[in-house]
Amino acid sequence: MRTFHLPLPDHLYDALRAESAGVRRPATELVREALETWLETRRRERLDAEIEAYARELAGTAMDLDPDLEAAAVDCLLAAEPSP
């Protein structure tokens, strides 16, 4: 494991210490967990953007959704709906 020095403004440091004491967990553990969550969120946002760009680029082309597959999906969804 590597270490990383991160200077914090006083208000952030104080809030982190208070949270750490409140949940009785080390501040480094809380920061590590928050950073992992943030990085995973950023990774998912980038992936979503790449998929969206790909879909927009290929919309209406031969690489777009297959009409037979789309019709089958609609039929499946309609069959799953409860009858009135």
C-alpha positions as CSV (number, residue, x, y, z in Angstrom):
1,M,0.0,0.0,0.0
2,R,1.2,3.5,-0.8
3,T,0.7,6.7,1.1
4,F,-0.5,10.0,-0.2
5,H,-0.1,13.4,1.5
6,L,-3.1,15.5,1.2
7,P,-3.2,19.0,2.8
8,L,-6.8,19.8,3.8
9,P,-8.4,23.2,4.7
10,D,-9.2,23.5,8.4
11,H,-12.9,23.2,8.0
12,L,-12.6,19.9,6.0
13,Y,-10.0,18.5,8.4
14,D,-12.2,19.3,11.4
15,A,-15.3,17.8,9.7
16,L,-13.4,14.6,8.8
17,R,-12.1,14.3,12.4
18,A,-15.6,14.8,13.8
19,E,-17.0,12.2,11.5
20,S,-14.2,9.8,12.3
21,A,-14.8,10.1,16.0
22,G,-18.6,9.9,15.5
23,V,-18.4,6.6,13.7
24,R,-15.3,5.3,15.6
25,R,-13.4,4.6,12.4
26,P,-10.0,5.9,11.4
27,A,-10.1,9.1,9.2
28,T,-7.8,7.4,6.7
29,E,-10.3,4.6,6.3
30,L,-13.2,7.0,5.7
31,V,-11.2,9.0,3.1
32,R,-10.1,5.8,1.3
33,E,-13.7,4.6,1.1
34,A,-14.9,8.0,-0.1
35,L,-12.2,8.2,-2.7
36,E,-12.9,4.6,-4.0
37,T,-16.6,5.5,-4.3
38,W,-15.8,8.8,-6.1
39,L,-13.4,7.0,-8.5
40,E,-15.9,4.3,-9.3
41,T,-18.6,6.9,-9.9
42,R,-16.3,8.7,-12.3
43,R,-15.5,5.5,-14.1
44,R,-19.2,4.7,-14.6
45,E,-19.9,8.2,-15.8
46,R,-17.1,8.0,-18.4
47,L,-18.4,4.5,-19.5
48,D,-22.0,5.8,-19.8
49,A,-20.8,8.8,-21.9
50,E,-18.8,6.5,-24.2
51,I,-21.8,4.2,-24.7
52,E,-24.1,7.2,-25.3
53,A,-21.6,8.6,-27.9
54,Y,-21.4,5.2,-29.6
55,A,-25.2,4.8,-29.7
56,R,-25.6,8.3,-31.1
57,E,-23.0,7.7,-33.8
58,L,-24.5,4.5,-35.0
59,A,-28.2,5.5,-34.6
60,G,-30.1,4.8,-37.8
61,T,-27.2,2.8,-39.4
62,A,-27.0,-1.0,-40.0
63,M,-25.4,-1.3,-36.6
64,D,-28.5,0.1,-34.9
65,L,-31.0,-2.2,-33.1
66,D,-32.2,-5.1,-35.2
67,P,-35.9,-4.6,-36.1
68,D,-36.7,-8.2,-35.4
69,L,-35.0,-8.1,-32.0
70,E,-36.8,-4.8,-31.2
71,A,-40.2,-6.4,-32.1
72,A,-39.4,-9.4,-30.0
73,A,-38.5,-7.2,-27.0
74,V,-41.8,-5.3,-27.4
75,D,-43.8,-8.5,-27.6
76,C,-42.0,-9.8,-24.5
77,L,-42.7,-6.6,-22.5
78,L,-46.4,-6.6,-23.6
79,A,-46.7,-10.2,-22.6
80,A,-45.3,-9.4,-19.1
81,E,-47.9,-6.7,-18.4
82,P,-50.8,-7.7,-16.3
83,S,-54.1,-8.0,-18.1
84,P,-56.7,-5.3,-17.3
